[in-house]
Amino acid sequence: MVRAEAILAAATTAVDTTQDFFVDLLADPSPVVRSAALDTFAKGDDDTFLTILSGLDPDPHWSVRAELASVLAAKDASRALPRLTEMLKDSDTRVIPAVLTGLTKLKAPDIVKTLIQALASEDFVVRASAADNLGELRPDGGAEALIAAFKRGESDGPYSARAAALAALAKYGAAAALPTLRSALADKDWAVRVRAAELLKTLAPSTDTEHAIRPASSGQPVRYDTPSLVNPTVSPHVYFETDKGTVEIELDVLDAPLTCNNFVALVGKGYFEGLPVHRLVPDFVVQAGDPRGDSEGGPGYTIRDELNEQPYLRGTVGMALDWRDTGSSQFFITFSPQPQLDPRYTVFGHVVSGMDVLDKLTKWDVMRRVRVWDGTTPP
């Protein structure tokens, strides 16, 4: 990460980034470095950037190709659109959301048709991105397409596509959105109900959403009489083994019992093993727990927040969210105190050993083995 940050910093100085050294960074073994190199070149002369780009093969890592799509979105449309349009054929659907957003920003011909076609994608994240961008454009006929997309998404496990369709539909105003928003108050996923209620507060403030969204949908079944929830005898410890070393965290079962119970259950299933660090922001957080690696994945259910008075200090473990009550498997650990996060994200543990390991991690490092000690099972 230090190399990547240094490369990005070079773009704000008088350093000549067209030197062979910088060009060679586009072939660096690290996708993080290659992404940073793309960003740096993109901030310079357009002719040089596009000339260098023309001599490169598609990057082997999907995240670098997605970064390229984001970079191209800030370039001259006449020169960037042909390459972006070709990128719609990328074999990894995790690239497509950035491509759709880029095409929308550049006002590509037939963009509305492209977005409506993307609403039928098998990938729920592609559908969510298409809905987001339709909401930005608000073309004629878009509301009907979004209503259909919401209904199509009712068979999804994840909530993302349905929630995105609702948010985009709300931009068309009350007349177009209210029937679908009201029906979403009974969605199978609590997270969608919460989002629908929030949108209705703006479009129809008199709607009694507090009662309409209840009783809560079942989501992940919880046995509230489980001894580990009502009367825990130990604070479980979880051990994450990485190529840089082992990180040990202690779970806060008293302040966040349901979150900890869910976390231990996922560890027991081997859920986290082989998953990458998909987000790393120096002096802020390191984040993992996403099987997709694009911040959009999860186990297919959500859990409720358990906001408490524990502060975010160095080594605090928190539950990542899209919005209220959307936690599941993605978690983050803070590198430094972050008071702006409390009490907005559930604190459910803290690092007791291995902060030096966390400091060495880079994006895409993998959790090789994950173990839990619960007072009875050997770690």
N, C-alpha and C positions, 0 to 999 in steps of 0.2 A: 504493500500500500504506500510506503514511503516513496518508492520509485514513481508510482502513478501520480501521487500528489506533486512530486517535483516536476514531472512532465507537464502537468496542467499549469503549474506556476510559470513554466517557461513561456507560455502563451501570453502572459501579461508583462513580459520583459522584452528587452531588445535582442534576445537570443535569436539567431537565425535557425528556425526549425526546419529549414530545407536542407540542412547539412546531412551528410550520409548517416551520421550517428542517429539522428532523429528518424530518418526514413527507415532505418533498420529496426526501429522499435515497432513498426507495423508488422514485423515478423517475430516479435518476442514470444517466448513460450507461454507467457502469462496473458490470458484474455483480458485481465484488468489493465495491464500495461498497454495492450493493443487498443483497448477502448479509449484510454487516456490519450494515446498518441493520435487517434482519430479526432478527438475533441480539440486537441492542440492544433493540428493541421487545419481544421475547419475554421479556426478563428483567424487564420492568416489569409493570404491571397486566394481568391476563388479559383483562378486559373491553375495555380500550382496545386491546390488541393485536388481539383478534379482531374488534373493530369496524372498525379500520383495514384489516384483512385482507379483510373482506367487501366493501370498496369497490375492491379491486384486481383487475385482470385477471390471468390467468396470466402470469408473467414470460416474456419472450421467450428467456431463456437457460436451458438445461437445468440448469446448476449452481445457479442461484438456486432453481429449483423443487425440486431435490434437497435444498438447504439448508432450504427451508420444511418438507419432510417430516421432516427431523431435528428441527427446532424444534417441530413439532406433536407429536412423540413425547413431549415433556416436559410437555405440557398435559393438562388434564382430559379423560379419555377420552370422556365423553359429548359434549363439544363438538368435540374434535379428530377423532374417528373418521369422521364423515360426510365431512369434507374429505379426509382421508387415503384413504378408500375410493374416492372419486371420482378421486383421483390415480393409482390403478391403471390408469386409461385413458390416461395420458400417452403421447403419440405417440413420445417419445424414451425408449428402454429404459434409458438411463443414469440416469433418475430412479427407476426401479422398485426397485432395491435399497434405497434409503433409505426408500421407501414400505413395503416388506415388513418392514424392521427396525422402523419406527415402529408398524406394525400389530401386530407381535409384542410389542413393549414394552407396548403398551396393551391387550394380550389381546383383540384384536378377535374378535367372533363369527365362527365358521367360518374362523379363521386357519389351522388345520391344512389344511383343504381348499384354501384360497388358496395356501399354500406348496407343497402337492403339485402343484397345477395349474402353478405357476411352475416346477417341476422339468422341465416339458416345453417351456419357452420356447426359441425359436431363439437367444436371446442367452445365451452361456455365463456371463456375469457375473450375469445374473438367476438362472440355475440355481444358481450358486455361492452367491448370497445366500440363496436359498430353502433350500439345504442347511444353511448356517450357522444360520439361524433355527430350522429343524427340530431341529438339534442342541441348541439352547438349550431348546426345549420338550420334546423327547423324548416325543412322543405315541405311543400304541399304534398300531402299523402303520407308524410312521415308518421303522423299520429296513428293512423290505421296500421302501419307496419310495426310500430312499437307495441301496440295492443296485441297484435298477433304474436310478436316475439315474446311478450310476457306469458301468454298462454302456452306457447311452445316450451318455455322454460319451466313450466309447472312439473315436468317429468324429471328435471335435473335434481341431483343431490345437492350440489352447491347452490348458494343463493345469489351469486354475483350477477348473472345475466338478468334475472327477474328484477333485482333491485336497480340495476342500471336502466332497464326499460322503464321502470316507474319514474326514476329521476328525470330521464329525458322526456318522457310523456308530460310530466308536470310543467315543463317549459312551454308547452303548447297552451297552457291555461286551464282553468277550471272546467270549462265546457267539455273539453276533449279528455281530460284526465280523471275527473272525479269518479265515474263509474268503476274504472279499473283500480284506482287507489282504494276505494271503499271495499272492493272485493278482496284486495290484498291484505286487508286487516285480518282476514281469516287464513292467510297463507300457512302452509305446513311448517315453515321455518320462522321462528320468532324474530330473527334478524330482518326478514322482509317485512314483517308486521311493524317492527319498530321504524324502519325506513318509511313505510307508507304513512304511518302516523305522523312522522316529522314533516312529510310533504303536505299532508292535509292541514296541518296547523297553519301553513302559509296560504293555501288555496281556499280552505273552508274552515276558518278558526272556530266556528261553533260546533264542529263535529266532535262528538264525545269519543275520542280515540282511546282514552284511558280504559274505558270499560269495553269498547269494541274489540280490542286486541286480546282480551282475556276470555276464558282461561288460556294460559300459556300453552303453546303447542308442545308436544312431548319431547322433541329433539332427542338429545342423548339421555336415555333412561338413567335415573339416579335413585338409589336406595338411601333415603335419608336416615334410615335407622342403622346404617353400616357403622360398626364400632369405630373404624378409622376416621369417620367423619364426626361423630358426636362425642367421642372420647378417645382421641389419639393418645397413644402411650409413648410414641417416639416421633421425632422429626426425620422423615426419610432423607437419605442422601443419594444424589444421582451423580454418576461418574461418566463423563463424556471423554472418550479416548480419541484423540486426533493424531495426525502425523507430527504435530508440534508438541504433543504432550497431553496430559490428562487434566481436565477441569472438574472440580468437585463442587457441587452446589447443595446447600441444605434447603429443604422445602419448608415453607411457612404454613404448616397445617392448621394453625390456630386462626390466622387472619384470612386464609384463602383455602378452606378445606375442599371445596368442590373442584377448584382449579388444580390443586395438588393431586387430588384423587384421579382426575382425568389425565394428568401428566404421567403419574405412575402407571396407569393402565396402558397408556400409549407406549411407554418404555417397555412394559411387560410383553407387548405384542411385537417388539422389535421395530416399531414404527420409525424411530429416528436414525437407525443404523443405515449408513450409506448416504444420508442426506447432506447437502452442502451448506456451508455458510453462504447464504444468498444475498446478504446485505451487510456491508461494513462501512460505517462512517467514522473516521478517526475522531477521537475525543468525544464521541457521542454513543453509538451503540454497535453491537454485533448481533445479527439476527439469523435464526435458523428455524427448522421445523416445517419447511415447505417442500413436498415431494416434486412439485413442478419447478421450483427454483426461480420463479418470476414474481414472488410475493402474492400469488393468487391461489395457491394450493392449500389443501387441508384434508382432514379425514372424512369430510362429508357431513359434518354436523357442527353446531355451535354450542357454546356454553355461556352462561350468564356472567356478567362482571361481578367481582367481589372487591369493590373499592374499599381501601382501608387507609389507615394513617401512617403506614410505613413509607419513609421517604426514598426517593431514588438517589442513591449514593454510588460510589464506585463499586461495581460488582453486584448491583441489585438486579434481580431477575424479574422481568415483567411479561405480561401477556400482550401480544400484538393484536391490534384491532383495525377494522375498517371503519366502524362506528360502534355505538353502544351495543354491548352484548353480542359481539361477533367473534369472540375468542374461540380458539380450538386447539391447534397444535403449534402455531408459530409463536416463538418466544424471543425475547431480546435481553441482552445483558448490557448495562451501562458501563462505559469506560471512565466516566467522571460524574460528579453530582449533576442531576438534571431536574431541578425543582419544578420546571414547567410541566413535567409529566405527572406530578402527583397533585391530587388523587384522580387522575384521568385514566390510568391504566392499572390493572390489577397487579400488585406486587405479590409474588408467591414464592420468593426464595432469595438467596444471596450466595455468592461465591465464597467458599471457605478455604479453597486451595486451587491454585492454577491461574491467578490473574496474570502472572507472567506469561503463561501459555496463551491466554486471550490476546495479550499485547502483541504476540508474534503471528497470530492468525492473519490470513489474507482471504479475500473473497474467493469462494469456490473450494476452500479447504473442506475436507469431508469428516463427518463424525463416523469413525470406523466401527466403534463398539460403544454401546450405552448400557450401563448397569445401574441397578437401584438396590440400596440397602434399606429395608423397611423394619429392621429390628429382629427379623427372623431369617430372611433369605440372605446368604452370604453375598457380598458385592462381587 
